[in-house]
Structures are given as structure tokens and as C-alpha cells.
Amino acid sequence: MSAPVPTANVPDVVRLTLPDGSVREVAAGTTGAEVAAGIGARLAKDALAVRLNGKLLDLSRPLPESGAFEVVTPRHPDALELYRHSTAHLCANAVKRLFPGVKIGIGPAIENGFYYDFDPGRAFTPEDLERIEAEMRRIVAEDNPVVRREMTKAEAVGVFRAQDDPLKVEIIEGIPDGNVSCYEQKDFVDLCRGPHVPSTGKLGVFKLTHAAGAYWKGDERNPMLQRIYGAVFLSQKELDDHLHRLEQAKARDHRKLGKELGLFLFHPWAPASPFFLPKGAAVYNLLVAYMREMYVKYGYREVVTPQVFDVDLFKRSGHYQNYRDNMFFTEVDEREYGVKPMNCPGHFLMYAAQAFSYRDLPVRYADFGRLHRYERSGVTQGLTRVRTFCQDDSHIFCTLDQMPAEMDLFIDLVDEVYGTFGFTDVRVGLGTRPEKFMGDPAAWEKAEKALGEAFTRRGRTFSVNAGDGAFYGPKLDFQVLDAIGRPWQLGTLQVDFANPENFDLTYVAEDGQKHRPVVLHRAVLGSLERFLGILIEHTGGSFPLWLAPEQARVLPVSERFVGYAREVVERLVAQGFRATGDESDDKLGAKIRRGEIEKVPALLVVGEKERAAGTVALRRHGSGDAGSRSLDALVAEMRDAVAARATVWGAPAVAPAR
């Protein structure tokens, strides 16, 4: 066979600029592995891939051009994603060996590891996962080379039809014409853009965590597959720490605790719509009462708006065109109506129906109206993703010049509220103008500047998410870290230049002319249902005294002291506390254990000594015996803790979030 004729587009020499600034010249067709070997044997041994002009390439690929070059080793920032993606293929390899009839889908790297979708025809069991992980470790020990193969679409379709993988065939048929790449490791072939580690022996620090159902391509009209999740890290210590956090998260799962503590339940006749039991309703209503108190303090006025509107309202607001698939509709008297998914359109109608002057602004409407959004059944999850909920929702109508003061006031509110709940690590992102936007660019710039300066004036930092603003205005997003370090998106402040135009909102300015107000959409907790789920996990179900659905439980040592126990309960209830008594025939130890399991903040033991002295023996949840108290002293101590909204009973309230 004659040698191929060189073309003008293929260089004879490739010039590589290394991280230290030095330049290496290598012959065209040299691979990344060969360059690493030329630099040093240790580097070649540690090499996982290379980066050329910002693009990751397999070690085995010929370098196509000159430019900035670096070798990716386990210490490189790109190494972890390589490990995670390659471990996903390792998992699929093991599954195919153990269950040859299983169809394979996709397996991307994700935060903390990977997942891979399979169609096994049944659910994977914990025992299956143990077998799969053991097989993965055998494949690691085999140290099989991972080889990139480029082929035409037709060839790739032939490969995956031959191994009976119709999901892969479907993916290939959706790819534009041209070559595709596959990766082969001994007895396994997978479709992938790559890159990957050079051999399976490079892998090893992983753990399969669980399997769950997932619709193919995320579409509930498609078949339900089995998704295996795995954790992958650079070191065993990092993996162990992660697995420990997972165990903590499992113990704190609000769905588990909600059932155990009798807070809420779900029923198939009302999918993704929580029923709050008396204890859960008590906490829910206390959250609402607290936010109402904050509204009075910060100058908001609460309103009540309808839940069902003619669809013309949602056409005016844009929800009908852009949010229709997430709404519920009905038809009455030959008119189409929509159930509101958000409060803002109703607030716009309310504002537009009245006359305002500059002296009336800012107008701050707050609304706890119930909202309904259609969430696909595959994405609903406990309280954190539901179809019916209410928000601590508010809309502020103000002038452009009033925005900085309103932003300052909102940040003060956020700091106070988050501090009350023990969220002391708060991170803020500023979303700026996207490519497609509505309004005056100068107004956008002023709003973005005001949002940023609201933090810089306080000496606080924020991240800029360029282009992440809504089309109608820039926004602030507030994220908190919970007790085990997980981030949760909570509050938001969004500037809206669009809807004042859509709804012809005006105020009479000092010049006697009508001007457009700016609308600020804002929430602190967001969905109360979601916030309650987050709070349950943050506290592990151990609510602070002021928020606990049952603040105190009186435990008589025996039946002889039930009468005195009732007197203590009556005294506490008369003082406004949520108190009960355990009059069961169980022994005291069992009563104490039950109270601890049910996370009652104050267990009050009463026996002969306490009845004679008019006292109680206090046991605080989680910390045990706290000594004897007179009833007056106990009431005073509990009242102080509730008034301070202390996150830990017996400790001062947490300082505001920063």
C-alpha cells in the first residue's frame, strides 16, 4: 500500500508550549503519551490524558496542532472528571458481564461521581449492586487498555445492533452525519466522545451508592430505566468522608423524618400534594406567623388574591405562552381558566386598579396565596418538589431611584430570617443581563450596579453569574449551607422592567406625569413546603423550642403521679406552650426513649420528690438531665428561649447571617 500524500493542512512539526513556558517540537502524528514519555518516565507513568489548547485529548490520540500543552495527572484539576466518566464506563462493562441481556443507555460524570442508565427489565437490588461493584474491581485488576475507535455512523449502528443495545442505536441515529467515536476495553464497547483514562487499572476509588428509576432521556413518555449511581474521588479518605455525609443525609431525609415524627403524608389520589398532620401543620403555621411578624417589621402589607383567573391574565403576563406546560387549566361557562402558578400577575392587577403617586411608593404587597404547578411525576420529591405550595412571596413597586434602599432593606430581612433558622453561611449570586432582554440597557446597568453595591457597602462578597438574569431584569439568588454542608437555593430578588409595560403600571411623579415603576419580585424562604423539608434536614427533625410542634412532655414516674403531671401540663398550656403528658403504663425509661425519638425539646419527669416540692426534673433533648426546676423558673426559661427564637435551647440566638 502506498503512503498517504501529505496535505497542506497537516503540519510536519507540532510546537507545544508547556506550562513552564518552554517549547517542544515533535513530529506530526506524535501522541500525547509519547510527548509525556519524552518529558520523563514518572510523568508518563502518571499521565491520564493531555490538554491541548484547552481541549482534553486521550493519551493515544495524535496531536493535531501546535499550541498550549499540558499533561493531565491525578493532581490536575481535570483528573477527577476523567476518573468519574471512565468509572461510569467501568460500571457498564461490569453490568454487561454479569447481565448480558441488559441494554445500556448513557453514563455521564456528575457531581461526586457518575450515574449510568440501564434497561434490565427489573429493578436492581442491593445484592446486584454488590456483585456489580465486585466485578468492577476485577476489571480494574485486569488493567485492560481503553482504546478509542473512530467509525462511521453505519459501522457504529452495526456494532450496537450486534450487541443488542437499541438505546445506543437510537442515540447514534440522532447524531448528525459524520464519524463517531467509541471506546473499547477488552470485551466491552461504548459510544462516547471521550476522553478516558488509558487503562482500567488507573481506576479504583469508587463506591456504588444506590439505584433508582429514571425515564429514558428524562421524558415520562419513555420507558422507565434503572439508574445506578456511584461516588468517585481521588483518595479513599475523600470517598469515606463523602459516604459519611451520605449516611448523615440519609438519617436526616425529611421524607423519613416526616413519617417518623408524624409531620406530613402523601396520598396517590393527590399526587405530589402534601397533607400536613397536626404536628406538621403547627410548624407550617409557625413559619407563616414568623414571616408575618417580619412583614410588619419591614413594612410589607399582606394581600389576598384569587387562585383561578381567566387565561387572558396569563397571556398578558406571558405565563400562557412560556409556562403553559407547568399550569393547571379548567373550563367553565365556555371560558378557559388557569390556576395561578405565581402571585405576581394578581398583584399587577391589584396595583393597576388603583392610582398611586410618588408619595405612595414603595408599595410592598405580600401574599401567602396557594400556588399550583404541574411537576412531572418523575421529578417530584417529598416536600422539596410538589404541585401545590405557598411562598413567602412579595412584589415591591418602586422608582428606579428607590431600588438601592429597597435592596438594602431586603438584605437586612434575609440576614435576620436566615440567622433565626441557624443558616449562617449564605452565598449570593448576581445574575446579569442575558443576550435576549427587555428594557433600557441603562436601566439594567443601574439595577445591576445597585444590586452589587448593596453587598459591597457591607463589605460582603458575591459571585457574578454573567448572562444569568431573567429576560425582564437582573436578579440576586441566595444559597445557604445546611448543618452538613449541603447547598440549598432559597431566597431571590428579581428586578422586573417588563411587566410594568405589559400591565401598563404607572405612578404620578413629581412632574405631574405618569411614569413606570420598577417591580421587585422577592422571596426569602421561597416555597414554605420546600423550606420546611430543608429545615427538617438541617435540624435533623430537632426543631428549636420556639418552632417545635410539641415543646414539652410531662412524664409521670408511675400512675400515682399522673394527677400532678396533669397539673404541670395545664400550667404550661395556660402559659401558651404546646405541652402534653405521657400517661402510658410504660416504665420511665421507655417514656424517655420515646420522647427522645420523637425529638421533644423538654421532657419533664415528675415523681414523689417533684410533687412534694412543686418542681419538675428537666431533660433537654439530645443533652439529657438538666436538673430540677420550679414551675415558675421553667416557664420563665422556656419563655425567654421562645422570645429569643434561640436555635439551641439554653443558648443565645444565632447572630444574623453574613
N, C-alpha and C positions, 0 to 999 in steps of 0.2 A: 504494500500500500504506500503511495507517495505521501510525503509530508504535506500538511496543510500549508497553503500560501499565506504568509503574514499579511495583515491588512493595516491600513494606516491608522486605524483606531486602537490597535493593540500595541502598547509601548514595549520596547526591548528591555528597558530598565525601569524599575519602580523605586522611587525615592521615598523613604519612610522617615518621618520626623518623630523621634522618640520623646517621651515625657521630659527627659533632661535636656532637650534641645539638640542633641546630636542627630546626625542624618546617616542612614544606612541605605546603600544602593544594593538591590537584589535583582536577579534576572526575572523577567516576566514569567509568570506561572509558578513562582515560589509560593508555598503555602505559609500560613501563619505559624504552623508547627515548626517548619524549617527555620523561619526567622527567629522564633523563640530558642531553638536549639543552637543557632548561631550566636546568640547573646550569652547563653550559659546553660549548663546541664541542669542546674537546680530550677531555673526558670522554665525550662522545657518540661521538667517533671511536674511542676505545679500548675502549668498552663491549662486553662479550661476553654478559652476562646480568645479572640482578639477583637479590638475595636479599631476600625479604620475610618477616619473622617466622621466619627460619631456613630458609625453603624457597626453593630455586633456581627461577627462572622465566625463560622466554625473554624477550628484549627486546620481542618483538612482542605479548606477552600483556597484556591489560588487567589492571590491578592490582585484585584482588578485595576488598581490605580495607585498613584502616589498620594501622600498626604500624612496627616497626623496619625500615629500608630502607637498602640499600647497593648500589652498582653494582659488578659484578664486572669488573675489568680484568685485563690479563695479569699484574699484580703480586699479584692477590688469591689467597689460598690455594685457592679453588675453581677457579681458571683451568685448572690442569693437567688435572684430571679432565674438564673440558669439552673441552679440546683432544683428549684421548685418546679420549673417547667419539665426538666428531664425526669424528675421523680414522678410526675404525672404519667409520662410515657412508661416508666418502670412499673407503675401500678397497673396500667392497661396490659402490659406484657404479662404480668403475673396472672391477671384475671383470665386472659386468653389461654394461658397454660392450664389453669385449673378448671375453667368452664369454657371449653372450646366453642360452644354454641352461642355464647353471649355476643351481642352486637355492640360495637364501640362507637361512641359519639365524639365529644370534644373534651379536652382536658387542659384548661389554662392554668397558669400560675395566678394566685390571688394573694391577698394579704395573709401572712403567716403560713402559707403553704400552697395548696392546689386543690382542685376538685377534678373528677373525671366522671362523665355521664355514660351509663351503660344501659342496655336493654337486655336484662337477664330473664325476663318472663316471670320473675317473682322478686320479692324483697330480699335484699342481702341481710343476713343475720349477723350478730356479733361474732359467732363462730366462723362465718365466712370471712369476715374482716381479719380475724387472727390467722387464718390459713393464707389469705392473700398477702398479708404483711410478711409472713414467714417465707413465702415464695419470692417476694421482692428481695429479701435479704439473700436468698440463694442466688438470685440473678446478679446481685451486687458482687457476691463472692466469685461468680464466673468471670467477672471483668470483661464482658463482651464489648467489642468495639461498636460505637454508634456511628453509622455511616450514612451520609447524605446521598440520596439518589434523586436526580432530576429526570423527569419523563414528561411525555405529552399527557394531556388530559385523557385521551383514549387509553393510553397504557395504564394510567393510574386507575381508571374505572375498571379495567380488566383485572388489576391486582386485587382490588377490594371486592369485586364481584366474586372472584375466585375464593376469597376467604369469607364470603357471605357476610359482608358488612354494608348493608344498604344505606345506613346513615352516612357513612363516608362517601358513598357514591352520590348521594343527594348533595352533599357539600361540594364535591368536585364539579358536578353538573351546573352548580350555581356560580362557579368561578369563571371570569372572562377567559376567552381563548388564549392559549399560550401554554408554556410548560408549568408544571407544578413540582414541588419537592416533597419527598417522603424520607423518612428516617428508618433505617433497618438496624436492629440489634439481634443478631443470631436468628431466632425463629419468629421474630415479630417485626411487622412493618406498620408505620403510622404516617398519615398525611400531616405535614407540618411545615411552616415557613422556617422554623428553627430560630437561632442556633441551639445546639445542645452540647452537653459535656462530651468529651471524646470517647469515653467508655463507661459502662455501668459501674465499674469499680470506683469511680470518683464519688459515688453517692453513698448515703448511709445514715445521715442524721435525720430520721423521719419517724412519724407515727401516724397510722390511720386512726382517725378520731371517731368518725361516725358515717352513717349513710342515711340519705333522706330522699324522698320523692322529688322529682323536678320535671316539668314539662319540657319536651324537646323544643329547643330554640326559645324557651320561655313563653310559649303560646299554649294556653289551656285547651285549645282545639287539637293540639298534637298529642301523641302518646305520652303517658307518664313513664319516665325513666327512673333509674336508680342512680343517685349521685353520691359517689364516695369522696369524702373529704380527708385530706391528710395535712399534717403540720410538718414543715421542713425548716430547719435552722442550720446555722454554720457550726454550732457547737452543741454538745449534749446538754450543757448547763442551760443554754438559751431555750432548748427544746423542753427541758424539765420545768423551767420557770413558766413557759407558756402553758404546758399541761396543767401545772398547778393553778394558773389563772383560770383555765377552762373548768377545773373542778370547783373553784370558787364561784365562777359564773353559773355553773350547773346548780350549786346549792342555793344560789340567790335568784334563780329563774323565777320571774314573777308569776308565770303560769303555775308552777309547782307551789309556790308560797301562797298564791291567791286561793288555791284549793285547800291547802292545809290550814290556813288561817281564816277560812270562811269569808273571803272578801268579795269574790265575784264568780260567776259561772257563765257558760255559753250553752246555747241550745240549737240544734240543727234547724229548727223552724225559724230562727232569727240569725242566719249565718253572719259571723264576724260582728255581732252586735252584743256587747256585754250586758249581763244582768248584775247589778250591784246588790249584794246581800246587805243586811242591816249594818254589819261592821264596815263593809266597803263603802256603803253609802255615807256612813258617818265621816270617813276620811275624805271622801269626794266633796261632801258639803263643807267640811272644814277648809279645804283648799279654796273653794269658791268664796267662803266667808273671809278668808285671809286676803284674797285678791280684791274683794270689795272694800276691805279696810284700806288697802293700798290705793285703790282708786280715789277714795275720799281724800286721802293724804296728798295725792299727786294731782288733784284737780280734774279727774275724769267724771263724766256724767253717764250713768248707765241707762241704756235704752232697751226696748223690747221690740223686735221686728218679726214679721210673718215668716213662716217656714216654706210656704208654697207661693210661687209667683208665676204669672203669665210668662211664657218663654220670650216675649218681646223684651223683658228686662235683661235676660241673659244674652240676647242678641245685641242689645245695646252695650253691655259690658264686655262682650267678646267671649264669654264662657260658652255660649251655644256653639260658636264656630270652633273654639280651641279646646274645650273641656267636656264636650258632649258625652264622650265615651265614659266619663267618670261621674255622670249625673244620673239621677232617677227622674223619670217623667211619668205623667199621667194625663188623661184627657177627661175633661168634664164639660158638659154643655157644648160640645164640639170645639172647645178651646184646649190648646195644649199648655200644660203647666209643668214647671220644673221644681223639684225640691232643692232648696238652696244648698250649694256646696261650700259657700263662703258668705260672710256677713256684709262684705263691702258694697255690693250693689244696693242692698236695702238701705245702708247708711247714706249712699249717694242720693237715693230718692228722698230720704228724710231731710238731708241738707238742702236739696234743690227746692223742696216745697216751702222753704222759709226764706226770709230776707235777712241778710247779715251785712253789717258794716265792719270796717276795720277795727272798730272798738270792741266787737264781739269776738274777734279771733284772738287766740286759737280756740276752736271748738273741738272738744275731745269726747267722742262717743265710744262707750264701752258696751260690749254685748256678750252675754253668755248663751246666746241662742243655739239650739241644737242644729248641727250640720249633718248632711248625709252625702257620702261619696261612694261611688261604686269602685271597690277594690277587687281585683280578680282573686278567686279563692286560693290560687297558688301563692299569693304574696301576703295574705292576711296572717297575722301572728299575734296571738294574745291580745293585750291592750295596746301594743305599740303600732298596730296596723289594723284599724277597724273601719266599719262602714258607717257608724253613727257615733258622733262625739260632739263635744263643745270645746271652744277655745276661749282663753282669756284674751279675747280679740278686741282691738280698738282701732279707730281711724281718727286721725288728727287733721283738721282743716286749718291751715295757717298760711301766712305770707312767706315768700322766699326769705325775707329778712328775719322772720321769726324761727326759721329752721334751726340755727345753731343752738338757741336756748331750748328748743324742744328736744333736740338730741341730747343735750346735757341732762335735762330732766329725765329722759328715758334711761340713760345710763345710770343715773342715781337710783332709779326704780329697779333696774336689773340687778345692780350691786346689792341692794337691800334684800331683794327677794331671794337671789341665789345664796347669799350669805345665810339667810334664815334656814335654808334647807341643807346647809353644810357643803355647798358646791363652792369651793374656794379657788379652784384652778379653772379660770374662764378664758377661752381663746376666741378671738374675734377676727372675722374675715370681711374685707370691704370689696364688694363686687362692683366693678366699674363698667362704663358704657360698652355695650356689645356693638357688633358691626351694624345690626339692624336695631334701630332705636326710634323712639318718638319724643318730640320736644326740641327745645332750643339747645344746641351744644353748649352755649354759655351758661344756661341754667344747670345743665348736667355738671359742668366743671365747678360751678359754685356749690352744688349739692355734694359732690364728691369731696371737695375741699372741706366743707363744713363737717361731713361725717368723719373724715380723718382727724381734723383739728379737735373734735370733741374728745379724742383719746390723747393726742399729743399734748394738749393743755394739761392733762392729768399725769403726764409722764408715763403713759401706758402704751404698749406696743400693739400692733395689729398687722395682719398679713393682707396684702393686696391680691385679690383674685381678678386679674385683668380680664375684662370682657364678660364677667360672670353676673353682671347686673341684669335685672329684668328689662324687657324692651321698653318699659314705661318709666324706669328710673333706677338709680344705684341703690345698693342695699348693704346692710350690716347683718351678718349671721353670727350668733353667739353659740359657742360649743363649750360644754362642761365636761370635766373628767369625773367619773364616779369613784367610789371608795376603792375599787380595784383597778383604776387607771384606764377604764374604757371611755372613749369619747362619745358624747351624745349631742346631737344638734337640738337646741331648744329655741331660744328667742330669735326674733328677727325685727328689723326696722327697714322698711322699703319706701323709697321716695317715688311718688307717682305723678308724672306730668301728663299722662294720657287721659285718665278718666275724668278729670275736671273739664276736658274738652268734650269727651263723649257724652257727658251728662249736663253740659252747659252750666257748670257750677261757678258761681260768682260771689263777690262781695263788693260793697261800695267803698272805694278807697277815699283817702283824704281829699283827692282832687275832684270828688263827686262822680267819678266814672266807675263803671263796673270792671273789675279785674278778676283774673282766675286765681283761686287759692291753690296751694300745693297740698296734696294728700299724703300723709304718712301712714302706711299700714304698719301695725306693730303688734307683737305678741311677746310675752315674757316666758310663760310656761309652754305655750303652744297648745296642742290638744291636751285637755285635762286627763283623758283616758291614757294617752301615751305617757304623760308626765307621771301619772300615778304608777304605771308599770316601771318606769325608770326609777322612781323613788323607792319602790318596793325592793328593787335590786340594789340600789345604792345603800339602803339601810339594812338589807337582808331581812326585811319584814319587821325589824325592831324600830318602830316609829318613835320619834321623840314624844315625850309625855304630852305635849300640847296637842299632838296630832293622833295619838293612839286611840283606836276605837273603844278600847276598854282600858281606862287609865289605872284602875286599881281593882284587885280582887281580894276579898277577905276570906281567910282560911281558918275556920274553927278547928282546934286540935281534935275535938270529939263532939258528939251530939250535945253534950252538956253546955257547950259554949255557943251554940247556934243563935240563941237569943241575943247575946252580946254582939255576935258577928252582924246580926241584922241591924242592931243599933248603929254600929260603925258604918255600915253601908248607907243607912238612911241619913246619917250625918254628912257623909261625903256627897251623896246625891243632892242634899239640900244646899250644899255649898257649890253646886254646879259641876261636880265631877262625874265622869262616866264610870260608875263603880258597880260591882256585882259581888255575890258571895258564892262560895263553893260549899254547898250543904250536903254533898255526897257522903256515902259511908266509907269512902276510901281513906286509907291511912294518910297522915300528914305528908309523908314523903312522896306519895303518889300525887297528891294535890299540888305540891310544889313542882314536881316534874311536869305536870300538865300545864301549870301556869308558865313555866319556862318555855316549854314547847310552843305554847300559844303566844309567847312574847309579850306578856302583860308587864308593863313597866314596874308596877308596885304590887308586890304580894305582901299582904298584911296578916301575919299569924296571930291568932288570939287564943289564949288558954286561961288557966286559973290566975296566973300572975298578972296578965294583961287586964283581965276583967276586974280584978281587985284594985288595980292602980288606974284604971281608965286609960290604958295605953294600948299600943299595938307594937308588934315586933316586925320591923320593916325589912323586906328583902327586895333589893333592886334587881331588875332583870339583867342577867349577864355578870353581875358582880357579887351576888349573894347577900349575906347578912349585913345589914346596915345599922343594927342596934334598935333599941327601944325608943318610941316616940309617944308623947302625949298626942291626943287627937288634935288639939289646937296647934301644936308645933308641926304636925304632919300637914294639916290643912294649909298653914302658912307657907311651908316649904314647897308644897305642890303648887300653890297659887303663884308663888314667885317664879317657879320654873315655867309655868304656863304663860304668865305675863311676859316673861323674857323670851319666850319661844326658844328655850335652850335646846340645842341639838343633843346634848347629853345631860340627863337629869343630875343635878348636883354640880354641874359645871356652868360657867357663864356662856352666854350666847356667842356663836362664832362671829368673828369680825366680818364686815361686808367683803364680798368677793372683789378681787383685784386682778 
